Amino acid sequence: MSLPTPESLQPLILQTLASSPDGKIPDTRELSFNGTSLSSTEAQSVVRAVLDSLASKEMVEYKQITTTTYGLTEEGEIIAANGSHEFRVWQALPVKGAGEPIGLPDLSKLIGADIAKVGQQRAFRNKWIAKDGAGFVRAVEAPSDETADQVKEIKEKGDHSRGEAITKELQKRKLIQPRKHIHYTVSKGSQFSTEVKQLETDLTVEMLQSGAWKDASFKQYNFAAAGQPTDGGALHPLLKVREEFRNIFFDMGFTEMPTNRFVESAFWNFDAMFVPQQHPAREMQDTFYVKDPVKALRPDPEYYERVRKVHEEGGYGSIGYRAPFNRDESEKLLLRTHTTAVSTDMLYKLANQEGGFKPAKMYSIDRVFRNETADATHLAEFHQVEGVVADYNITLGNLIAFMQEFFSKTGNHKLRFKPAYNPYTEPSMEVFSWHEGLGKWIEIANSGIFRPEMLEPMGLPKGVRVLGWGMSLERPTMIKYKISDIRTLVGHKTDLDQVKKRPAVRLEKGDD
Ligand SMILES: N[C@@H](Cc1ccccc1)C(=O)O
């Protein structure tokens, strides 16, 4: 049966109203269209669409009526077909003296445990059956199975003609369930006509100029209509993951390092960390250098001299690089290539603070810059999550334990560690995490123990070890939000739909 369209239904409704003596349609379920009844839920929703449109023109008025009918549940259907549980128990039993009495275990085998148990109790209460020795026998000749009759009648008629009390009882026994039906009663409106007038929605300049407004009919404004939803604020996915990481660091007793300096000298970005001046990472194709001003440096001259010396000549047990160390190179300004420049500056301050060195745990999350061509997995600017732990008597074991604790708090429980190389750490260690979705191990962090050549010129006491690590903020964000192109996370290419899907809420740890 195909549903009528609103267009085809509209004349039927108007005609029915016009020809009804009291100008009413008492129940729209009574309507029929080309010989088919419109009583179904689907048909009534088309009726509703037509009524809404006519009501907005004040051609009709309507009220919604809700009625309830009843249908059988699965159990109700079984009872309608086979009789009530109590009836089936009675049926299964012998007449007294005509056979062995049957106990509950055997009844269960005959008609099923559930039916036997409930049925036996009810049949006994109805006095349809009686105890005989260890079992039961029939106690009446032919019980009248009221429940089955009631259920069958409801199945046929759909209403509660047997009375509300019985309906309630059957519903409580989960034999029948209510179904709601929505239909309408309709009467003529103040603008009723069988012809639908074309209504104007807006008064236009053209109508004013031509005078057409004088004969036009206008649609009523619907002040009750819901407006277009407006966009609320939303947090960028990177901000959410940053917040999550921050909370984890705070939980673990870290303090935040100030990271607001994007422009650094090569001294802090490279030299102070014992990165040789001839290192390929320092070349223009990897690092953005600042054109104007070209140079600036405010090193403590004694510290600068110690750094120069360890590079050129060695010291603190090291033979150094034995290569020329050039002040011009140190003074170059650049966009920091890693937040380890910040950690280095903070470690220097930690070594030289009033009262001397004290153990510290510090983290930062901020932007870094690398001269790279952007593609689906690389950006020229991205964010680093970085941390350092400075204390006496700590080892690589502490670094591994930190990684396990930190990442398990982000939901990454499977980690692997691999030896690596950094000019400023020894040993160095890459951290891999098992990615369930991709089905492979992916690198998530780079780490290590900072070299004495970096720490001792700063004046950190001998015996102080500093664990450090760094990772990108974008990668865990992409994994968490299943983002395949890193470029949709930044700048003018930001995928706003993706951001809007996640409205601004106060973030708790572990929220997504
Ligand atoms: N600076 C390193 C990360 C790192 C920080 C501290 C110690 C070791 C490694 C990077 O950019 O990948």
The ligand as an SDF file (V2000), in Angstrom:
LIG
                    3D

 12 12  0  0  0  0  0  0  0  0999 V2000
   64.2560   17.2900   21.4280 N   0  0  0  0  0  0  0  0  0  0  0  0
   63.8820   15.9470   21.0750 C   0  0  0  0  0  0  0  0  0  0  0  0
   63.1120   15.2660   22.1520 C   0  0  0  0  0  0  0  0  0  0  0  0
   63.9800   15.0170   23.3690 C   0  0  0  0  0  0  0  0  0  0  0  0
   63.8810   15.8550   24.4710 C   0  0  0  0  0  0  0  0  0  0  0  0
   64.6590   15.6360   25.5750 C   0  0  0  0  0  0  0  0  0  0  0  0
   65.5140   14.5580   25.6200 C   0  0  0  0  0  0  0  0  0  0  0  0
   65.6110   13.7080   24.5300 C   0  0  0  0  0  0  0  0  0  0  0  0
   64.8310   13.9570   23.3980 C   0  0  0  0  0  0  0  0  0  0  0  0
   63.0150   15.9930   19.8110 C   0  0  0  0  0  0  0  0  0  0  0  0
   62.7190   17.0390   19.3230 O   0  0  0  0  0  0  0  0  0  0  0  0
   62.6420   14.9530   19.2820 O   0  0  0  0  0  0  0  0  0  0  0  0
  1  2  1  0
  2  3  1  0
  2 10  1  0
  3  4  1  0
  4  5  1  0
  4  9  2  0
  5  6  2  0
  6  7  1  0
  7  8  2  0
  8  9  1  0
 10 11  2  0
 10 12  1  0
M  END
$$$$
